Amino acid sequence: MLNCPVVRRTGAAICSVIVVLLATLGASGCVTETQSAYTKEVTTEDAVQSHVNAAMEYLRQGDTENAMRHLKSAYDRDPDSAEVNNGMALVFQVTGEKELAEEHYKIALRADRDMTSARNNYAVFLYSEGRYPEACKQMRKVIEDTLYEGRASAFQNLGQCELKIGEFDAAESAFERAYALNRRQHQALLELSYINMEQGDYVTAQKYYSQYRKVGPKSSRSLYIGIQLAEYFEDEDARASYALALKNMYPTSEEYVRYRNEHGNDTKYKGN
């Protein structure tokens, strides 16, 4: 599973989906705001940034109606703004308006080719649409930005994408970089275990899996990988323990369905 799209200035994940209603605000070349005993003139650039910031705050709260209201006002002032179009793309993405989301991501990147957060968001969008080669191409550009705050997550995303197109060596390299950059990228350890297991290096796979078990949460995927490793090393107690946990915690998961197809209902735990 990929890390969610992020807002440029905050890095906050955007994962909510609710209805979009567009509302407009009056726009002008500049606005004024009164503070205490004086009046301060705000430039168009300041006004646009203020609306974008407000929109991103609403979007983090799952309020796409008010987010779009502010973005529309910002767009009226500066329709070529990369940040405004990135924000609009995020709103359209979470509300399922895919064509509009892609259109605004492209506008944002034409306006600012160096806006890595917008490129990352576009890459995640492409991945979610199953357009893996295109997504990987964008993700490879994202990781080139050595100053990007979300670079560890970008490497994690790239690793997932490379797996989808069968590039195991590239995926392994990406996961290694993700974990080296941020030790909290626990999923990278699990994926490194999976890659080494697929390549027949069960000893290294077990090493990564043991590391993951110390720091990462149980998931249907982690339990299924644990079952496969336990079977290879003929650790029947571990296999049965993982299988029982998979059955009890994730009875409707793809992994448990696959396990049942392979083993029937054999989840008996023989440990003490």
Summary of the structure (lengths in Angstrom):
residues: 272
radius of gyration: 23.1
end to end distance: 35.1
largest distance: 78.7
contacts: 867
relative contact order: 0.07
helix: 64%
strand: 4%
